[in-house]
């Protein structure tokens, strides 16, 4: 999992987002609650203007973080929910 996560991070930094998505997905197969991978996938799907998928990954990241979910992560989730037209969920 760590190997896939490192490769994904490198690909993301190089602007190779589609390949990074695949690597992060493989990292999650081994560690489904990997907060960094879940957040990164939320970010990447947001880049591709897929707020629904982005929200799914951010929501999983919030659940994985539990009470330690930071404001930044919650704001990201709220923003993509708003972007996808789910204003009521964003307000929650």
C-alpha positions in Angstrom: 0.0 0.0 0.0 2.8 2.4 0.9 4.4 1.8 -2.5 1.2 2.7 -4.3 0.7 5.7 -2.2 4.2 7.0 -2.8 3.8 6.4 -6.5 0.5 8.2 -6.6 1.9 11.2 -4.7 4.7 11.4 -7.2 2.4 11.1 -10.2 0.1 13.7 -8.7 3.0 16.1 -8.2 4.0 15.6 -11.9 0.5 16.4 -13.1 -0.3 12.8 -14.1 -3.6 12.9 -12.3 -5.3 9.9 -14.1 -2.4 7.6 -13.2 -2.4 8.9 -9.7 -6.1 8.0 -9.3 -5.3 4.4 -10.3 -2.4 4.2 -7.8 -4.4 5.8 -5.0 -7.2 3.3 -5.7 -4.7 0.4 -5.4 -3.4 1.9 -2.1 -7.0 1.9 -0.8 -7.4 -1.8 -1.7 -4.8 -2.6 0.9 -5.8 0.2 3.4 -9.4 1.3 2.8 -9.3 3.9 5.5 -6.0 5.6 4.4 -6.9 9.3 5.1 -4.2 10.7 2.7 -5.4 8.5 -0.2 -9.1 9.3 0.4 -8.4 13.0 0.6 -6.2 12.9 -2.5 -8.9 11.1 -4.5 -11.4 13.7 -3.4 -9.0 16.4 -4.6 -8.3 14.7 -7.9 -12.0 14.1 -8.7 -12.7 17.7 -7.9 -10.0 18.7 -10.4 -11.9 16.6 -13.0 -15.1 18.4 -12.1 -16.7 15.3 -10.7 -18.1 16.7 -7.4 -20.2 13.6 -6.7 -17.2 11.3 -6.7 -15.1 13.9 -4.9 -17.7 14.2 -2.2 -17.8 10.4 -1.7 -14.1 10.3 -1.1 -14.1 13.3 1.2 -17.0 11.8 3.2 -15.0 8.6 3.6 -12.0 10.6 4.7 -14.1 12.4 7.3 -15.4 9.1 8.5 -11.9 7.6 8.6 -10.6 10.6 10.6 -13.5 10.5 13.0 -13.5 13.3 15.6 -10.0 14.3 14.4 -11.4 15.5 11.0 -10.0 18.9 10.5 -11.8 22.0 9.4 -10.0 22.0 6.0 -11.3 18.5 5.2 -14.8 19.5 6.2 -14.7 22.6 4.1 -13.6 20.6 1.1 -16.5 18.3 1.6 -18.9 21.2 2.0 -17.6 22.9 -1.1 -18.0 19.9 -3.4 -21.5 19.1 -2.0 -22.5 22.7 -2.7 -20.9 22.4 -6.2 -22.9 19.2 -6.9 -26.2 20.9 -5.9 -26.5 19.2 -2.5 -26.7 22.5 -0.6 -28.6 21.0 2.4 -26.0 18.4 2.9 -23.3 21.0 2.6 -24.9 23.1 5.3 -25.0 20.1 7.7 
